[in-house]
Amino acid sequence: MEIQWQRDIEAAQREASQTGKPLLLDFTAAPL
Amino acid sequence: MYPDPQVANFITESFVPYRAHVKEQPEAFERFDVQWTPTVAIRDAAGTERHRFEGYLPVPDFMAQLRLGLAHAARLRGDWADAERRYRELAEDSSAGEVAPEALYWTGVSKYKGTGDPSALAETAGNFKTRFTDSPWAKKASVWAQ
């Protein structure tokens, strides 16, 4: 399973609010 | 860590995952006061940060940090039973590494907060006499010993 990363923080926060799931924020400098 | 199936499954099931790259979203680094990579932050559903860690970790340690973050989130929303369960599972997990002593400490706190029974703290202090005896968390719990 590949992680489906959100790239829009506002959308991610809305999804967290709607689902009750916490947010995992990953800040990286690695090649994407 | 992220290509690891265990990590990917756990994140997908437990979190809304968001990623920012230092060159593509520098504004996110500034907004969340991120000074180094990799940085991982866990925020509750209301948007309040509950846990943060920096630097690369091997998979078992990374997983332990994620689980610690979920336990902190449960404790800080006052869900004492869920917090106690999550901390206890970490404290008893031989793969939890350096997170385990902290989890044991917060197991006692969560049980005490949930029940009001101070013997939960004394019990935790007693556990530290045989486990993680040299950890800073054992020192913090020592004040609870009867």
Backbone of each chain as nested JSON, in Angstrom:
{
  "chains": [
    {"id": "A", "residues": [
      {"number": 1, "name": "MET", "atoms": {"N": [0.842, -1.197, 0.0], "CA": [0.0, 0.0, 0.0], "C": [0.881, 1.252, 0.0]}},
      {"number": 2, "name": "GLU", "atoms": {"N": [0.603, 2.141, -0.934], "CA": [1.365, 3.389, -0.994], "C": [0.587, 4.495, -0.279]}},
      {"number": 3, "name": "ILE", "atoms": {"N": [1.289, 5.294, 0.466], "CA": [0.631, 6.38, 1.207], "C": [0.16, 7.445, 0.228]}},
      {"number": 4, "name": "GLN", "atoms": {"N": [-1.086, 7.838, 0.364], "CA": [-1.643, 8.893, -0.493], "C": [-1.49, 10.227, 0.239]}},
      {"number": 5, "name": "TRP", "atoms": {"N": [-0.354, 10.863, 0.011], "CA": [-0.054, 12.098, 0.723], "C": [-0.907, 13.252, 0.218]}},
      {"number": 6, "name": "GLN", "atoms": {"N": [-1.491, 13.982, 1.142], "CA": [-2.123, 15.253, 0.806], "C": [-1.025, 16.282, 0.611]}},
      {"number": 7, "name": "ARG", "atoms": {"N": [-1.177, 17.181, -0.353], "CA": [-0.209, 18.256, -0.551], "C": [-0.822, 19.613, -0.228]}},
      {"number": 8, "name": "ASP", "atoms": {"N": [-2.087, 19.612, 0.097], "CA": [-2.817, 20.839, 0.429], "C": [-3.182, 20.776, 1.915]}},
      {"number": 9, "name": "ILE", "atoms": {"N": [-2.549, 21.605, 2.723], "CA": [-2.757, 21.502, 4.166], "C": [-4.184, 21.847, 4.566]}},
      {"number": 10, "name": "GLU", "atoms": {"N": [-4.787, 22.772, 3.882], "CA": [-6.172, 23.123, 4.232], "C": [-7.109, 21.941, 3.958]}},
      {"number": 11, "name": "ALA", "atoms": {"N": [-6.902, 21.278, 2.833], "CA": [-7.723, 20.111, 2.51], "C": [-7.464, 18.986, 3.513]}},
      {"number": 12, "name": "ALA", "atoms": {"N": [-6.213, 18.834, 3.899], "CA": [-5.876, 17.79, 4.875], "C": [-6.546, 18.079, 6.216]}},
      {"number": 13, "name": "GLN", "atoms": {"N": [-6.535, 19.332, 6.627], "CA": [-7.161, 19.677, 7.91], "C": [-8.678, 19.487, 7.856]}},
      {"number": 14, "name": "ARG", "atoms": {"N": [-9.267, 19.79, 6.703], "CA": [-10.709, 19.55, 6.566], "C": [-11.018, 18.056, 6.673]}},
      {"number": 15, "name": "GLU", "atoms": {"N": [-10.195, 17.247, 6.01], "CA": [-10.414, 15.798, 6.069], "C": [-10.253, 15.274, 7.499]}},
      {"number": 16, "name": "ALA", "atoms": {"N": [-9.263, 15.805, 8.209], "CA": [-9.063, 15.386, 9.6], "C": [-10.267, 15.765, 10.453]}},
      {"number": 17, "name": "SER", "atoms": {"N": [-10.77, 16.946, 10.239], "CA": [-11.926, 17.407, 11.005], "C": [-13.153, 16.554, 10.713]}},
      {"number": 18, "name": "GLN", "atoms": {"N": [-13.326, 16.178, 9.451], "CA": [-14.509, 15.397, 9.046], "C": [-14.41, 13.943, 9.508]}},
      {"number": 19, "name": "THR", "atoms": {"N": [-13.2, 13.381, 9.502], "CA": [-13.045, 11.958, 9.825], "C": [-12.697, 11.719, 11.289]}},
      {"number": 20, "name": "GLY", "atoms": {"N": [-12.211, 12.756, 11.977], "CA": [-11.767, 12.587, 13.35], "C": [-10.375, 12.001, 13.459]}},
      {"number": 21, "name": "LYS", "atoms": {"N": [-9.733, 11.74, 12.312], "CA": [-8.365, 11.206, 12.334], "C": [-7.373, 12.323, 12.608]}},
      {"number": 22, "name": "PRO", "atoms": {"N": [-6.303, 12.038, 13.335], "CA": [-5.248, 13.046, 13.484], "C": [-4.477, 13.224, 12.178]}},
      {"number": 23, "name": "LEU", "atoms": {"N": [-3.795, 14.344, 12.105], "CA": [-2.965, 14.658, 10.936], "C": [-1.531, 14.21, 11.196]}},
      {"number": 24, "name": "LEU", "atoms": {"N": [-0.933, 13.607, 10.184], "CA": [0.504, 13.327, 10.208], "C": [1.142, 14.267, 9.198]}},
      {"number": 25, "name": "LEU", "atoms": {"N": [1.988, 15.191, 9.683], "CA": [2.668, 16.141, 8.81], "C": [4.105, 15.703, 8.641]}},
      {"number": 26, "name": "ASP", "atoms": {"N": [4.5, 15.471, 7.4], "CA": [5.861, 15.045, 7.094], "C": [6.554, 16.164, 6.331]}},
      {"number": 27, "name": "PHE", "atoms": {"N": [7.641, 16.669, 6.891], "CA": [8.412, 17.738, 6.253], "C": [9.742, 17.126, 5.787]}},
      {"number": 28, "name": "THR", "atoms": {"N": [9.971, 17.199, 4.498], "CA": [11.086, 16.455, 3.93], "C": [11.907, 17.314, 2.987]}},
      {"number": 29, "name": "ALA", "atoms": {"N": [13.14, 16.872, 2.778], "CA": [13.993, 17.45, 1.743], "C": [14.422, 16.355, 0.77]}},
      {"number": 30, "name": "ALA", "atoms": {"N": [13.898, 15.153, 0.975], "CA": [14.27, 14.019, 0.119], "C": [13.619, 14.162, -1.248]}},
      {"number": 31, "name": "PRO", "atoms": {"N": [14.251, 13.622, -2.275], "CA": [13.63, 13.656, -3.616], "C": [12.267, 12.968, -3.574]}},
      {"number": 32, "name": "LEU", "atoms": {"N": [11.276, 13.59, -4.198], "CA": [9.933, 13.006, -4.213], "C": [9.691, 12.229, -5.505]}}
    ]},
    {"id": "B", "residues": [
      {"number": 1, "name": "MET", "atoms": {"N": [11.517, 5.113, 5.661], "CA": [10.529, 4.357, 6.421], "C": [9.242, 4.155, 5.643]}},
      {"number": 2, "name": "TYR", "atoms": {"N": [8.855, 5.167, 4.845], "CA": [7.504, 5.157, 4.27], "C": [7.235, 4.024, 3.28]}},
      {"number": 3, "name": "PRO", "atoms": {"N": [8.252, 3.55, 2.547], "CA": [7.957, 2.412, 1.664], "C": [7.675, 1.117, 2.431]}},
      {"number": 4, "name": "ASP", "atoms": {"N": [8.059, 1.063, 3.704], "CA": [7.829, -0.148, 4.487], "C": [6.317, -0.397, 4.6]}},
      {"number": 5, "name": "PRO", "atoms": {"N": [5.853, -1.589, 4.249], "CA": [4.399, -1.855, 4.252], "C": [3.757, -1.652, 5.617]}},
      {"number": 6, "name": "GLN", "atoms": {"N": [4.465, -2.023, 6.683], "CA": [3.913, -1.847, 8.021], "C": [3.681, -0.367, 8.313]}},
      {"number": 7, "name": "VAL", "atoms": {"N": [4.655, 0.459, 7.957], "CA": [4.544, 1.899, 8.183], "C": [3.429, 2.488, 7.323]}},
      {"number": 8, "name": "ALA", "atoms": {"N": [3.417, 2.112, 6.047], "CA": [2.416, 2.671, 5.121], "C": [1.005, 2.294, 5.56]}},
      {"number": 9, "name": "ASN", "atoms": {"N": [0.811, 1.046, 5.953], "CA": [-0.525, 0.615, 6.389], "C": [-0.947, 1.342, 7.658]}},
      {"number": 10, "name": "PHE", "atoms": {"N": [-0.018, 1.458, 8.59], "CA": [-0.357, 2.105, 9.864], "C": [-0.724, 3.573, 9.643]}},
      {"number": 11, "name": "ILE", "atoms": {"N": [0.056, 4.261, 8.836], "CA": [-0.232, 5.679, 8.57], "C": [-1.569, 5.83, 7.852]}},
      {"number": 12, "name": "THR", "atoms": {"N": [-1.8, 4.998, 6.856], "CA": [-3.052, 5.1, 6.089], "C": [-4.268, 4.844, 6.979]}},
      {"number": 13, "name": "GLU", "atoms": {"N": [-4.149, 3.889, 7.892], "CA": [-5.284, 3.547, 8.748], "C": [-5.481, 4.555, 9.881]}},
      {"number": 14, "name": "SER", "atoms": {"N": [-4.407, 5.189, 10.329], "CA": [-4.476, 5.963, 11.571], "C": [-4.498, 7.475, 11.38]}},
      {"number": 15, "name": "PHE", "atoms": {"N": [-4.05, 7.963, 10.22], "CA": [-3.832, 9.398, 10.056], "C": [-4.381, 9.901, 8.722]}},
      {"number": 16, "name": "VAL", "atoms": {"N": [-4.536, 11.211, 8.655], "CA": [-4.617, 11.91, 7.379], "C": [-3.187, 12.376, 7.084]}},
      {"number": 17, "name": "PRO", "atoms": {"N": [-2.53, 11.792, 6.082], "CA": [-1.114, 12.125, 5.844], "C": [-0.947, 13.344, 4.932]}},
      {"number": 18, "name": "TYR", "atoms": {"N": [-0.073, 14.249, 5.36], "CA": [0.242, 15.455, 4.591], "C": [1.76, 15.55, 4.479]}},
      {"number": 19, "name": "ARG", "atoms": {"N": [2.251, 15.896, 3.289], "CA": [3.704, 16.007, 3.099], "C": [4.04, 17.347, 2.466]}},
      {"number": 20, "name": "ALA", "atoms": {"N": [5.101, 17.967, 2.986], "CA": [5.612, 19.208, 2.41], "C": [7.095, 19.036, 2.101]}},
      {"number": 21, "name": "HIS", "atoms": {"N": [7.491, 19.486, 0.909], "CA": [8.901, 19.435, 0.523], "C": [9.519, 20.817, 0.701]}},
      {"number": 22, "name": "VAL", "atoms": {"N": [10.737, 20.844, 1.201], "CA": [11.374, 22.111, 1.553], "C": [11.476, 23.062, 0.353]}},
      {"number": 23, "name": "LYS", "atoms": {"N": [11.62, 22.506, -0.852], "CA": [11.772, 23.377, -2.024], "C": [10.428, 23.721, -2.663]}},
      {"number": 24, "name": "GLU", "atoms": {"N": [9.433, 22.878, -2.431], "CA": [8.134, 23.081, -3.088], "C": [7.116, 23.8, -2.209]}},
      {"number": 25, "name": "GLN", "atoms": {"N": [7.212, 23.588, -0.902], "CA": [6.275, 24.256, 0.019], "C": [7.027, 24.93, 1.174]}},
      {"number": 26, "name": "PRO", "atoms": {"N": [7.939, 25.856, 0.863], "CA": [8.684, 26.5, 1.957], "C": [7.763, 27.241, 2.919]}},
      {"number": 27, "name": "GLU", "atoms": {"N": [6.595, 27.696, 2.414], "CA": [5.664, 28.403, 3.285], "C": [5.123, 27.495, 4.392]}},
      {"number": 28, "name": "ALA", "atoms": {"N": [5.017, 26.197, 4.098], "CA": [4.541, 25.262, 5.127], "C": [5.592, 25.106, 6.223]}},
      {"number": 29, "name": "PHE", "atoms": {"N": [6.88, 25.107, 5.837], "CA": [7.95, 25.014, 6.835], "C": [7.898, 26.225, 7.769]}},
      {"number": 30, "name": "GLU", "atoms": {"N": [7.651, 27.399, 7.184], "CA": [7.582, 28.616, 7.999], "C": [6.33, 28.598, 8.879]}},
      {"number": 31, "name": "ARG", "atoms": {"N": [5.223, 28.205, 8.308], "CA": [3.949, 28.201, 9.045], "C": [4.007, 27.304, 10.273]}},
      {"number": 32, "name": "PHE", "atoms": {"N": [4.681, 26.126, 10.112], "CA": [4.714, 25.166, 11.218], "C": [6.052, 25.192, 11.959]}},
      {"number": 33, "name": "ASP", "atoms": {"N": [6.84, 26.235, 11.693], "CA": [8.11, 26.458, 12.397], "C": [9.005, 25.218, 12.341]}},
      {"number": 34, "name": "VAL", "atoms": {"N": [9.191, 24.71, 11.123], "CA": [10.049, 23.538, 10.914], "C": [11.427, 24.021, 10.483]}},
      {"number": 35, "name": "GLN", "atoms": {"N": [12.447, 23.618, 11.234], "CA": [13.81, 24.099, 11.001], "C": [14.721, 23.038, 10.407]}},
      {"number": 36, "name": "TRP", "atoms": {"N": [14.266, 21.783, 10.363], "CA": [15.153, 20.692, 9.963], "C": [14.338, 19.595, 9.318]}},
      {"number": 37, "name": "THR", "atoms": {"N": [14.982, 18.806, 8.466], "CA": [14.303, 17.652, 7.887], "C": [15.079, 16.38, 8.201]}},
      {"number": 38, "name": "PRO", "atoms": {"N": [14.408, 15.25, 8.309], "CA": [12.955, 15.159, 8.327], "C": [12.374, 15.589, 9.676]}},
      {"number": 39, "name": "THR", "atoms": {"N": [11.227, 16.242, 9.622], "CA": [10.439, 16.524, 10.813], "C": [9.058, 15.915, 10.613]}},
      {"number": 40, "name": "VAL", "atoms": {"N": [8.571, 15.254, 11.648], "CA": [7.219, 14.694, 11.631], "C": [6.453, 15.309, 12.787]}},
      {"number": 41, "name": "ALA", "atoms": {"N": [5.267, 15.835, 12.484], "CA": [4.407, 16.406, 13.524], "C": [3.05, 15.715, 13.475]}},
      {"number": 42, "name": "ILE", "atoms": {"N": [2.49, 15.487, 14.644], "CA": [1.156, 14.893, 14.745], "C": [0.239, 15.933, 15.37]}},
      {"number": 43, "name": "ARG", "atoms": {"N": [-0.826, 16.241, 14.654], "CA": [-1.817, 17.206, 15.122], "C": [-3.147, 16.491, 15.275]}},
      {"number": 44, "name": "ASP", "atoms": {"N": [-3.903, 16.848, 16.302], "CA": [-5.197, 16.202, 16.466], "C": [-6.179, 16.712, 15.42]}},
      {"number": 45, "name": "ALA", "atoms": {"N": [-7.366, 16.124, 15.425], "CA": [-8.336, 16.449, 14.368], "C": [-8.746, 17.907, 14.404]}},
      {"number": 46, "name": "ALA", "atoms": {"N": [-8.568, 18.543, 15.571], "CA": [-8.897, 19.961, 15.695], "C": [-7.737, 20.855, 15.263]}},
      {"number": 47, "name": "GLY", "atoms": {"N": [-6.577, 20.263, 14.979], "CA": [-5.454, 21.026, 14.468], "C": [-4.411, 21.41, 15.497]}},
      {"number": 48, "name": "THR", "atoms": {"N": [-4.539, 20.903, 16.718], "CA": [-3.549, 21.222, 17.755], "C": [-2.413, 20.202, 17.724]}},
      {"number": 49, "name": "GLU", "atoms": {"N": [-1.178, 20.689, 17.691], "CA": [-0.035, 19.778, 17.644], "C": [0.104, 19.026, 18.961]}},
      {"number": 50, "name": "ARG", "atoms": {"N": [0.297, 17.703, 18.873], "CA": [0.411, 16.855, 20.059], "C": [1.754, 16.153, 20.192]}},
      {"number": 51, "name": "HIS", "atoms": {"N": [2.51, 16.095, 19.079], "CA": [3.793, 15.395, 19.133], "C": [4.611, 15.822, 17.928]}},
      {"number": 52, "name": "ARG", "atoms": {"N": [5.933, 15.857, 18.118], "CA": [6.833, 16.213, 17.016], "C": [8.164, 15.521, 17.248]}},
      {"number": 53, "name": "PHE", "atoms": {"N": [8.777, 15.023, 16.177], "CA": [10.128, 14.492, 16.292], "C": [10.9, 14.786, 15.017]}},
      {"number": 54, "name": "GLU", "atoms": {"N": [12.211, 14.935, 15.193], "CA": [13.081, 15.303, 14.086], "C": [14.147, 14.238, 13.884]}},
      {"number": 55, "name": "GLY", "atoms": {"N": [14.595, 14.104, 12.65], "CA": [15.687, 13.194, 12.342], "C": [15.198, 11.828, 11.903]}},
      {"number": 56, "name": "TYR", "atoms": {"N": [16.069, 11.166, 11.131], "CA": [15.741, 9.83, 10.631], "C": [15.666, 8.842, 11.78]}},
      {"number": 57, "name": "LEU", "atoms": {"N": [14.743, 7.892, 11.69], "CA": [14.644, 6.792, 12.643], "C": [14.441, 5.485, 11.88]}},
      {"number": 58, "name": "PRO", "atoms": {"N": [15.038, 4.391, 12.358], "CA": [14.705, 3.077, 11.787], "C": [13.227, 2.769, 12.011]}},
      {"number": 59, "name": "VAL", "atoms": {"N": [12.701, 1.826, 11.245], "CA": [11.258, 1.545, 11.265], "C": [10.699, 1.296, 12.667]}},
      {"number": 60, "name": "PRO", "atoms": {"N": [11.304, 0.423, 13.492], "CA": [10.682, 0.173, 14.803], "C": [10.587, 1.431, 15.667]}},
      {"number": 61, "name": "ASP", "atoms": {"N": [11.619, 2.265, 15.626], "CA": [11.616, 3.498, 16.418], "C": [10.637, 4.524, 15.837]}},
      {"number": 62, "name": "PHE", "atoms": {"N": [10.559, 4.563, 14.532], "CA": [9.619, 5.462, 13.875], "C": [8.189, 5.072, 14.231]}},
      {"number": 63, "name": "MET", "atoms": {"N": [7.894, 3.784, 14.154], "CA": [6.549, 3.303, 14.513], "C": [6.228, 3.634, 15.968]}},
      {"number": 64, "name": "ALA", "atoms": {"N": [7.221, 3.471, 16.841], "CA": [6.996, 3.758, 18.265], "C": [6.674, 5.24, 18.468]}},
      {"number": 65, "name": "GLN", "atoms": {"N": [7.346, 6.107, 17.724], "CA": [7.067, 7.542, 17.843], "C": [5.646, 7.868, 17.363]}},
      {"number": 66, "name": "LEU", "atoms": {"N": [5.226, 7.233, 16.275], "CA": [3.854, 7.47, 15.796], "C": [2.832, 7.02, 16.84]}},
      {"number": 67, "name": "ARG", "atoms": {"N": [3.074, 5.853, 17.429], "CA": [2.139, 5.331, 18.44], "C": [2.167, 6.21, 19.691]}},
      {"number": 68, "name": "LEU", "atoms": {"N": [3.347, 6.724, 20.036], "CA": [3.431, 7.641, 21.175], "C": [2.621, 8.909, 20.894]}},
      {"number": 69, "name": "GLY", "atoms": {"N": [2.692, 9.388, 19.674], "CA": [1.92, 10.568, 19.304], "C": [0.418, 10.333, 19.42]}},
      {"number": 70, "name": "LEU", "atoms": {"N": [-0.042, 9.165, 19.016], "CA": [-1.466, 8.847, 19.142], "C": [-1.869, 8.745, 20.61]}},
      {"number": 71, "name": "ALA", "atoms": {"N": [-0.986, 8.194, 21.426], "CA": [-1.281, 8.099, 22.864], "C": [-1.334, 9.493, 23.487]}},
      {"number": 72, "name": "HIS", "atoms": {"N": [-0.388, 10.363, 23.112], "CA": [-0.414, 11.739, 23.62], "C": [-1.712, 12.438, 23.201]}},
      {"number": 73, "name": "ALA", "atoms": {"N": [-2.116, 12.233, 21.955], "CA": [-3.341, 12.868, 21.477], "C": [-4.545, 12.398, 22.29]}},
      {"number": 74, "name": "ALA", "atoms": {"N": [-4.6, 11.11, 22.609], "CA": [-5.702, 10.582, 23.429], "C": [-5.668, 11.194, 24.825]}},
      {"number": 75, "name": "ARG", "atoms": {"N": [-4.483, 11.265, 25.416], "CA": [-4.363, 11.832, 26.773], "C": [-4.756, 13.306, 26.794]}},
      {"number": 76, "name": "LEU", "atoms": {"N": [-4.315, 14.035, 25.791], "CA": [-4.539, 15.48, 25.813], "C": [-5.969, 15.867, 25.414]}},
      {"number": 77, "name": "ARG", "atoms": {"N": [-6.74, 14.885, 24.917], "CA": [-8.173, 15.158, 24.73], "C": [-8.981, 14.576, 25.895]}},
      {"number": 78, "name": "GLY", "atoms": {"N": [-8.26, 14.032, 26.904], "CA": [-8.913, 13.547, 28.111], "C": [-9.531, 12.169, 27.986]}},
      {"number": 79, "name": "ASP", "atoms": {"N": [-9.14, 11.423, 26.946], "CA": [-9.633, 10.048, 26.792], "C": [-8.662, 9.141, 27.531]}},
      {"number": 80, "name": "TRP", "atoms": {"N": [-8.835, 9.083, 28.846], "CA": [-7.836, 8.429, 29.703], "C": [-7.716, 6.934, 29.421]}},
      {"number": 81, "name": "ALA", "atoms": {"N": [-8.864, 6.274, 29.184], "CA": [-8.825, 4.821, 28.957], "C": [-8.067, 4.503, 27.668]}},
      {"number": 82, "name": "ASP", "atoms": {"N": [-8.34, 5.255, 26.611], "CA": [-7.641, 5.018, 25.342], "C": [-6.16, 5.34, 25.495]}},
      {"number": 83, "name": "ALA", "atoms": {"N": [-5.856, 6.436, 26.194], "CA": [-4.457, 6.799, 26.412], "C": [-3.733, 5.719, 27.209]}},
      {"number": 84, "name": "GLU", "atoms": {"N": [-4.356, 5.26, 28.289], "CA": [-3.705, 4.232, 29.118], "C": [-3.424, 2.975, 28.3]}},
      {"number": 85, "name": "ARG", "atoms": {"N": [-4.412, 2.575, 27.492], "CA": [-4.227, 1.365, 26.68], "C": [-3.065, 1.541, 25.698]}},
      {"number": 86, "name": "ARG", "atoms": {"N": [-3.028, 2.687, 25.037], "CA": [-1.97, 2.916, 24.042], "C": [-0.59, 2.983, 24.701]}},
      {"number": 87, "name": "TYR", "atoms": {"N": [-0.503, 3.694, 25.825], "CA": [0.79, 3.784, 26.523], "C": [1.226, 2.407, 27.044]}},
      {"number": 88, "name": "ARG", "atoms": {"N": [0.266, 1.649, 27.615], "CA": [0.624, 0.355, 28.186], "C": [1.151, -0.585, 27.095]}},
      {"number": 89, "name": "GLU", "atoms": {"N": [0.479, -0.575, 25.943], "CA": [0.937, -1.438, 24.844], "C": [2.358, -1.069, 24.422]}},
      {"number": 90, "name": "LEU", "atoms": {"N": [2.666, 0.212, 24.389], "CA": [4.015, 0.652, 24.038], "C": [5.024, 0.257, 25.111]}},
      {"number": 91, "name": "ALA", "atoms": {"N": [4.644, 0.459, 26.368], "CA": [5.564, 0.166, 27.471], "C": [5.921, -1.314, 27.528]}},
      {"number": 92, "name": "GLU", "atoms": {"N": [5.003, -2.143, 27.049], "CA": [5.226, -3.592, 27.122], "C": [5.745, -4.167, 25.814]}},
      {"number": 93, "name": "ASP", "atoms": {"N": [5.985, -3.305, 24.829], "CA": [6.442, -3.746, 23.509], "C": [7.968, -3.675, 23.46]}},
      {"number": 94, "name": "SER", "atoms": {"N": [8.595, -4.817, 23.293], "CA": [10.063, -4.853, 23.308], "C": [10.67, -4.102, 22.123]}},
      {"number": 95, "name": "SER", "atoms": {"N": [9.877, -3.813, 21.096], "CA": [10.407, -3.083, 19.938], "C": [10.259, -1.573, 20.088]}},
      {"number": 96, "name": "ALA", "atoms": {"N": [9.688, -1.116, 21.204], "CA": [9.404, 0.324, 21.361], "C": [10.65, 1.13, 21.703]}},
      {"number": 97, "name": "GLY", "atoms": {"N": [11.73, 0.457, 22.079], "CA": [13.0, 1.137, 22.301], "C": [12.913, 2.223, 23.355]}},
      {"number": 98, "name": "GLU", "atoms": {"N": [13.491, 3.383, 23.033], "CA": [13.621, 4.443, 24.036], "C": [12.287, 5.1, 24.382]}},
      {"number": 99, "name": "VAL", "atoms": {"N": [11.252, 4.801, 23.618], "CA": [9.925, 5.345, 23.904], "C": [9.281, 4.628, 25.099]}},
      {"number": 100, "name": "ALA", "atoms": {"N": [9.677, 3.39, 25.339], "CA": [8.996, 2.561, 26.343], "C": [9.0, 3.175, 27.748]}},
      {"number": 101, "name": "PRO", "atoms": {"N": [10.124, 3.712, 28.25], "CA": [10.068, 4.301, 29.602], "C": [9.092, 5.468, 29.699]}},
      {"number": 102, "name": "GLU", "atoms": {"N": [9.073, 6.315, 28.692], "CA": [8.118, 7.431, 28.69], "C": [6.69, 6.897, 28.681]}},
      {"number": 103, "name": "ALA", "atoms": {"N": [6.459, 5.842, 27.887], "CA": [5.114, 5.26, 27.815], "C": [4.703, 4.68, 29.173]}},
      {"number": 104, "name": "LEU", "atoms": {"N": [5.653, 4.067, 29.877], "CA": [5.323, 3.528, 31.194], "C": [4.92, 4.656, 32.144]}},
      {"number": 105, "name": "TYR", "atoms": {"N": [5.652, 5.74, 32.114], "CA": [5.345, 6.902, 32.968], "C": [3.915, 7.391, 32.723]}},
      {"number": 106, "name": "TRP", "atoms": {"N": [3.595, 7.589, 31.426], "CA": [2.286, 8.139, 31.093], "C": [1.162, 7.113, 31.263]}},
      {"number": 107, "name": "THR", "atoms": {"N": [1.501, 5.827, 31.272], "CA": [0.497, 4.805, 31.614], "C": [-0.036, 5.071, 33.008]}},
      {"number": 108, "name": "GLY", "atoms": {"N": [0.886, 5.297, 33.939], "CA": [0.475, 5.558, 35.314], "C": [-0.328, 6.844, 35.447]}},
      {"number": 109, "name": "VAL", "atoms": {"N": [0.132, 7.887, 34.751], "CA": [-0.58, 9.166, 34.812], "C": [-1.997, 9.014, 34.262]}},
      {"number": 110, "name": "SER", "atoms": {"N": [-2.12, 8.329, 33.126], "CA": [-3.438, 8.181, 32.496], "C": [-4.375, 7.366, 33.373]}},
      {"number": 111, "name": "LYS", "atoms": {"N": [-3.849, 6.314, 33.988], "CA": [-4.691, 5.5, 34.873], "C": [-5.149, 6.326, 36.072]}},
      {"number": 112, "name": "TYR", "atoms": {"N": [-4.222, 7.1, 36.639], "CA": [-4.572, 7.962, 37.771], "C": [-5.62, 9.009, 37.382]}},
      {"number": 113, "name": "LYS", "atoms": {"N": [-5.419, 9.639, 36.237], "CA": [-6.361, 10.67, 35.8], "C": [-7.738, 10.078, 35.501]}},
      {"number": 114, "name": "GLY", "atoms": {"N": [-7.747, 8.835, 35.005], "CA": [-9.009, 8.203, 34.659], "C": [-9.769, 7.659, 35.846]}},
      {"number": 115, "name": "THR", "atoms": {"N": [-9.043, 7.283, 36.894], "CA": [-9.684, 6.631, 38.044], "C": [-9.678, 7.491, 39.301]}},
      {"number": 116, "name": "GLY", "atoms": {"N": [-8.737, 8.432, 39.382], "CA": [-8.573, 9.208, 40.604], "C": [-7.883, 8.434, 41.708]}},
      {"number": 117, "name": "ASP", "atoms": {"N": [-7.411, 7.249, 41.381], "CA": [-6.781, 6.381, 42.381], "C": [-5.267, 6.615, 42.385]}},
      {"number": 118, "name": "PRO", "atoms": {"N": [-4.726, 7.22, 43.453], "CA": [-3.284, 7.513, 43.463], "C": [-2.402, 6.273, 43.514]}},
      {"number": 119, "name": "SER", "atoms": {"N": [-2.989, 5.122, 43.81], "CA": [-2.157, 3.91, 43.824], "C": [-1.616, 3.604, 42.422]}},
      {"number": 120, "name": "ALA", "atoms": {"N": [-2.263, 4.165, 41.381], "CA": [-1.756, 3.958, 40.015], "C": [-0.367, 4.565, 39.871]}},
      {"number": 121, "name": "LEU", "atoms": {"N": [-0.141, 5.687, 40.544], "CA": [1.177, 6.338, 40.467], "C": [2.209, 5.543, 41.269]}},
      {"number": 122, "name": "ALA", "atoms": {"N": [1.799, 5.092, 42.455], "CA": [2.719, 4.3, 43.277], "C": [3.1, 3.002, 42.571]}},
      {"number": 123, "name": "GLU", "atoms": {"N": [2.118, 2.409, 41.905], "CA": [2.378, 1.176, 41.148], "C": [3.389, 1.434, 40.038]}},
      {"number": 124, "name": "THR", "atoms": {"N": [3.248, 2.567, 39.369], "CA": [4.177, 2.918, 38.287], "C": [5.583, 3.127, 38.838]}},
      {"number": 125, "name": "ALA", "atoms": {"N": [5.668, 3.843, 39.957], "CA": [6.986, 4.04, 40.572], "C": [7.607, 2.691, 40.931]}},
      {"number": 126, "name": "GLY", "atoms": {"N": [6.781, 1.762, 41.403], "CA": [7.27, 0.423, 41.716], "C": [7.777, -0.303, 40.48]}},
      {"number": 127, "name": "ASN", "atoms": {"N": [7.083, -0.129, 39.365], "CA": [7.519, -0.767, 38.118], "C": [8.883, -0.247, 37.674]}},
      {"number": 128, "name": "PHE", "atoms": {"N": [9.133, 1.033, 37.925], "CA": [10.412, 1.619, 37.522], "C": [11.579, 1.126, 38.386]}},
      {"number": 129, "name": "LYS", "atoms": {"N": [11.269, 0.449, 39.478], "CA": [12.371, -0.092, 40.29], "C": [13.004, -1.318, 39.651]}},
      {"number": 130, "name": "THR", "atoms": {"N": [12.272, -1.924, 38.699], "CA": [12.812, -3.102, 38.025], "C": [12.948, -2.918, 36.517]}},
      {"number": 131, "name": "ARG", "atoms": {"N": [12.313, -1.879, 35.972], "CA": [12.367, -1.661, 34.524], "C": [12.854, -0.232, 34.253]}},
      {"number": 132, "name": "PHE", "atoms": {"N": [13.66, -0.08, 33.262], "CA": [14.128, 1.239, 32.813], "C": [14.689, 2.044, 34.002]}},
      {"number": 133, "name": "THR", "atoms": {"N": [15.434, 1.39, 34.848], "CA": [15.837, 1.998, 36.11], "C": [16.732, 3.223, 35.931]}},
      {"number": 134, "name": "ASP", "atoms": {"N": [17.453, 3.292, 34.805], "CA": [18.368, 4.414, 34.587], "C": [17.757, 5.523, 33.726]}},
      {"number": 135, "name": "SER", "atoms": {"N": [16.508, 5.403, 33.394], "CA": [15.906, 6.394, 32.493], "C": [15.5, 7.649, 33.267]}},
      {"number": 136, "name": "PRO", "atoms": {"N": [15.455, 8.775, 32.586], "CA": [14.951, 10.009, 33.241], "C": [13.526, 9.844, 33.742]}},
      {"number": 137, "name": "TRP", "atoms": {"N": [12.756, 8.984, 33.095], "CA": [11.357, 8.799, 33.495], "C": [11.272, 8.069, 34.829]}},
      {"number": 138, "name": "ALA", "atoms": {"N": [12.248, 7.221, 35.125], "CA": [12.282, 6.576, 36.439], "C": [12.509, 7.621, 37.531]}},
      {"number": 139, "name": "LYS", "atoms": {"N": [13.359, 8.604, 37.242], "CA": [13.587, 9.681, 38.218], "C": [12.311, 10.48, 38.433]}},
      {"number": 140, "name": "LYS", "atoms": {"N": [11.622, 10.784, 37.35], "CA": [10.391, 11.568, 37.477], "C": [9.332, 10.824, 38.284]}},
      {"number": 141, "name": "ALA", "atoms": {"N": [9.28, 9.498, 38.105], "CA": [8.27, 8.702, 38.807], "C": [8.661, 8.408, 40.252]}},
      {"number": 142, "name": "SER", "atoms": {"N": [9.925, 8.619, 40.59], "CA": [10.398, 8.226, 41.924], "C": [9.656, 8.973, 43.034]}},
      {"number": 143, "name": "VAL", "atoms": {"N": [9.159, 10.156, 42.73], "CA": [8.445, 10.942, 43.741], "C": [7.109, 10.287, 44.124]}},
      {"number": 144, "name": "TRP", "atoms": {"N": [6.647, 9.37, 43.314], "CA": [5.369, 8.692, 43.587], "C": [5.538, 7.47, 44.485]}},
      {"number": 145, "name": "ALA", "atoms": {"N": [6.788, 7.064, 44.716], "CA": [7.016, 5.828, 45.484], "C": [6.508, 5.986, 46.908]}},
      {"number": 146, "name": "GLN", "atoms": {"N": [5.922, 4.907, 47.415], "CA": [5.4, 4.965, 48.788], "C": [6.383, 4.324, 49.743]}}
    ]}
  ]
}
